[in-house]
């Protein structure tokens, strides 16, 4: 029986892989040393090179971005409420629940799609202990306004910078704002270590605490000083990161070219674009907003049928997940998220990655113009 080959789908992202020969060079050394994990040589080297490239201090690599947030929350000993955005990937709010914290949702800015500082201040109560903001699609939040609010109310300010690798605001790494920032190195990100993530934290004492939390609280062979967890990155992932870091600037340049090509060719259509406030951007995603949810979903379905797989990043809002509906979140709070709900119902992320062919981009653009 002849099996018909299915048509290859063009996905919203595609992981960057180095030349196999380069990666196997690292693997040969791993095979010789048999040092697979537990703060290996390549993990230590990756941390040093990332600190230099990203212009940060106190960087710690971990096994993924979600656990990076979780470790930060744990290190700060937070209790009570944390103000965050509902327009984000589920991990952002899931980790708050895992840590026994109460997410309080603030609406977003209609142009940047990031949490609105004015809305944040309206949600502060005597139970609020922190703000967990997200640089959506790598676009910086209004970091100065958020810092003023955090200082005024003595709140911790944490940034989910999962998508903001290499991004700068006013020529300063966006990772240097707030008390802590986290990165994700998942294959959907600009920079990948297969799975992985990183924490950047200002306080040196907390940095040392996070090292312990990452590795079961083990200080020495016979000295376990706190209840940690296994959040370590292994040598295979670190080796992938070292390979990918070598040509990351060129990959971002290609991303920028594709991103700007989309914007140029779609300028005469009704689609709207996110307002970018970065002084240096990484072009992680290509979000566009349509007139309404009905139009967005119609175009989404037709793209899928034509072999193009965009994503509704981020729909639905996290507050609308079934397990949040069971919680004590009243209708007033849900209805107060009008901007976030509007953007979530209209946004679609189009394919964007360095190996994406310009012919495919033209096909997507032509389709949007026709429909």
Secondary structure, DSSP 4 states (H G I P E B T S, - for coil): -PPPPPPPPEES-------HHHHHHHHHHHHHH---SSS-HHHHHHHHHHHHHHT-SSEEEES-HHHHHHHHHHHTT--SEEEEESSS-HHHHHHHHHTT-EEEEE-B-TTT-SBPHHHHHHT--TTEEEEEEE-GGGPPP-HHHHHHHHHHTT-EEEEE-TT-TT-EETTEEGGGSSSEEEEE--TTSSS--SS-EEEEES-HHHHHHHHHHHBTTEEETTEE-S---B-PPPHHHHHHHHHHHHTHHHHHHHHHHHHHHHHHHTTTSS-EEPPP--SB-----EEEE-SSHHHHHHHHHHHHHTTEE-B-TT-S-GGGSHHHHTSS--HHHHHT-HHHHHHHHHEEEEP--TT--HHHHHHHHHHHHH-
